[in-house]
């Protein structure tokens, strides 16, 4: 599957109201051919800045989970590379691209509140902002996996 198809799939899933974190995990796992009954369940709680609290953007969280499918570990091994390098790299790429990393800074509201949800809906942020972040992270994750796979 080509990059643009994976990015498009994430956007399509978002338009079907999958959460940001879920959309990315589903699209990337589909591309990788990874099927598991826990996908997208393991990403659900990360939406809207972890449970609607407005912290780390759910797109980033979904991307980190998706990257963990390839770069995560199943056992502790001594290494000079920190096991979470991929999470930090994605976070830095996102901040460079979009300026902030928290849902509340990116949207200007906290979705765990009535006021925040109302503003989010009225300003159609899901379509004007969040889908952009979802597709951006999906592209970043795709590139990170592709670049590392070519080096291996």
N, C-alpha and C positions, 0 to 999 in steps of 0.2 A: 504494500500500500504506500503510495506516495505521500510526502509531507502534507501537501495541500488537502489531500483526502482525509487524513487523520485530523487536521485542524478543522476542516469542514464538519467532520463527524462530531467533534466536541461542540461546535456551535449548534449543530442540529439537536444534539442531546440537551443542550442548555435551552433551546427553544421549546423543548418538550417538558421543561421545568425540572430537569435533573439539576441538582445543586452544582455549584461551580466545582467543588472537589470531586463529586461523583462523575461529572461530565468528562473531566480530564482522565480520571482513572479508567473509565470504561473505554474511551477512545484509544488510549495508549495500550491498555491490555488487549484490546481487540487487534490492534496493529501487531503486537508481539505474539499473538496467538495464545495468550494466557487466559484460561478460563478457570474460574474458581467461584464457588457459591458465596464467598465473602466479598466479591466485587459486585456492586459498589458499596455494600454495607459498611466496610471498614472506613470509608471516606465520608459517610453521612454526617457525622457529628462535627466535621470541620467546616461546614458551610457557614457563610455570613460571619466569618472571623471567629471560628470555634463556638458553635452553639449560639450564634447571634450576638456574641459579646463585642464584636468589632475589632478583635485582635488580628493576628496574621490572616491575610486574605485567604479564603478557602481555595482559590485557584492555586496559590503557592502550596498549600497543604496537600491538595490532590496531586500536584506535580511531584512533590516529595515522596508521596506514597507510591506513585507510578515509577519513579526512579528507583525506589527501593526494590521493586520487582526484579530489577536487573543488578543494581549495585549494592543492595542490602546484604546483610550477612545472616547466616544461620548458626554460626558458631564463633566463639571468640578466638582470634588469632593475633599473634604479635605481628605488628606491621608498623612501618614508619608513617603510613598514610592514615589519617583519622577516618573511622568508618562512616562518618557523616559528611564527608567532603562534598558529596553531590547535593545535599540540602543547602549547604552554605553557598555553593556555586549558583544554584537556582535562585536563591534569595537575593544574591548580589546582582544577578542578571535582571531580575524583576525590578529591583529598586532603581537600577540604572535606566531601564526602559520606561518605567511608569512613575518614578519619583517617590513613591511611598510603598510600604509593604502591609499596612493594616487596612482592614476593611473600612474602618471609620474614617481614615484619612482619604482613602480612594473614593468613597461614596459621599462623605460628609454627613453620614448618619449611622446610628447604631440600630441594626435590624432586630435586636431583641426587645425594642421598645415600640409601643404603639405609634408614637410620633415618628420614629425612624422608619418603620414600615410604611407609614402613610406617605412620607416624603419620597421614599424609594419607589413606590408605586406611581405616585403622581408625576414624578420626573422620569418615569420609564427607564430607570437606571439599569434594570436587567438587560435591556436591549441597547442602551446607549453607552454603558460603561462595562458592566460585568462580562458580557459576551466577548468584548474586546480583550479583557484580562484572561478569560478562559482560553481563547484562541491563541493569545500571545504565549501563555505558559505552555500550552500544548506544543506549539512550535519550538519553544526552548527545550522542552523535554525530548522531543523527537530529535532535535539536533544534538543534544548531549549524548543520547544513546547511540545515534548514528556515528558521531565522531569517535566515540570510544570503541565502537564495534569495528570500525575501519582500522584502528590502531592495533587491535588484538590479533 
